[in-house]
Amino acid sequence: MAINKIDLFDTEENQLLLKDFSDFIERIANEKPIQISTKQKIGIENIKQELLRKVPEDFQKLTLTQNLCKENDVVLLVMPQDIQAPKGRLILPQVQIIRELLDKKCTVISCTTDKFVHTLNTLKNPPKLIITDSQVLKFVYENKPAESGLTSFSVLLAANKGDINRFVEGAKKISSLTKDSKILIAEACTHAPLQEDIGTVKIPAMLKKFVGSEVHLTHVNGNDFPKDLSQFDLIIHCGSCMFNRSYVLSRQNQAEICKIPMTNYGIAIAYMSGIMDKILLP
């Protein structure tokens, strides 16, 4: 509660009125009101501090899996171990999601793609949720139990790092691409392209197959994001595990100002695989 215009209470009589009014509010609200004057900038800092004090610790802190699972749910992670996940290591999104699921008190089961069907057969009941690498999304969808929800690591990152609805809307542009279309593929990481790299090899191959011809591609890495996006017809961004949410949202806003559709690796793969409406979005 706040009482404004205290600069008007300039007499002793008015000060008594102010005290009575303040006491009255405190009895109702069980908290002493903040006395402020927007005209004289009195008490403004007190309001800011009080707002910060009342903000819950987890305010605006998005979990990766959000509302897709809860305590006691069985969650199956399908994690291909390819050239992008060297022996002895897991990629960052996989580690983050495993930790989050354990904190949620879920039962976490992991397998590689080649053991996916075998793993399902060993379970007494179908998993509540399956989270897979985007590159094998279609395979997992075609072989999963009907009762199990499906999403991908990249889709979860898209919702955690940016505006998932705008990413989904942006993917629709893929249907109208032609051989003359210009596409920007943006990576958060600055690693050298690998033999099976998703941004430089796999997504370009999917685009070629989907469009029916080669398209004009421009690749950027890290902070090397063009200020002028007007030359592009579509932007396809990586999962952004190395960027924070504000930074990804700023890129989405930049694209929106230029009226350029923008989507995400996992969303684009789901769209081109024809299963966009079959996967769960946080």
Stockholm file with secondary structure:
# STOCKHOLM 1.0

chainA/1-282         MAINKIDLFDTEENQLLLKDFSDFIERIANEKPIQISTKQKIGIENIKQELLRKVPEDFQKLTLTQNLCKENDVVLLVMPQDIQAPKGRLILPQVQIIRELLDKKCTVISCTTDKFVHTLNTLKNPPKLIITDSQVLKFVYENKPAESGLTSFSVLLAANKGDINRFVEGAKKISSLTKDSKILIAEACTHAPLQEDIGTVKIPAMLKKFVGSEVHLTHVNGNDFPKDLSQFDLIIHCGSCMFNRSYVLSRQNQAEICKIPMTNYGIAIAYMSGIMDKILLP
#=GR chainA/1-282 SS CEECCGGGCCSHHHHHHHHHHHHHHHHHHSSCCEECBTTTTBSHHHHHHHHHHHSCTTTTCCCSSTTSCCTTCEEEEECCCCTTSCTTCCCHHHHHHHHHHHHTTCEEEEECGGGHHHHHHHCSSCCSEEEECGGGHHHHHHHSCTTSEEEEHHHHHHHHHSCHHHHHHHHGGGGGCCTTCEEEEEESCCCCCCTTCIIIIIHHHHHHHHHSSCCEEEEEETTCCCSCCTTCSEEEECCCTTSCHHHHHHHHHHHHHTTCCEEEHHHHHHHHTTCGGGSCCC
#=GC SS_cons         CEECCGGGCCSHHHHHHHHHHHHHHHHHHSSCCEECBTTTTBSHHHHHHHHHHHSCTTTTCCCSSTTSCCTTCEEEEECCCCTTSCTTCCCHHHHHHHHHHHHTTCEEEEECGGGHHHHHHHCSSCCSEEEECGGGHHHHHHHSCTTSEEEEHHHHHHHHHSCHHHHHHHHGGGGGCCTTCEEEEEESCCCCCCTTCIIIIIHHHHHHHHHSSCCEEEEEETTCCCSCCTTCSEEEECCCTTSCHHHHHHHHHHHHHTTCCEEEHHHHHHHHTTCGGGSCCC
//
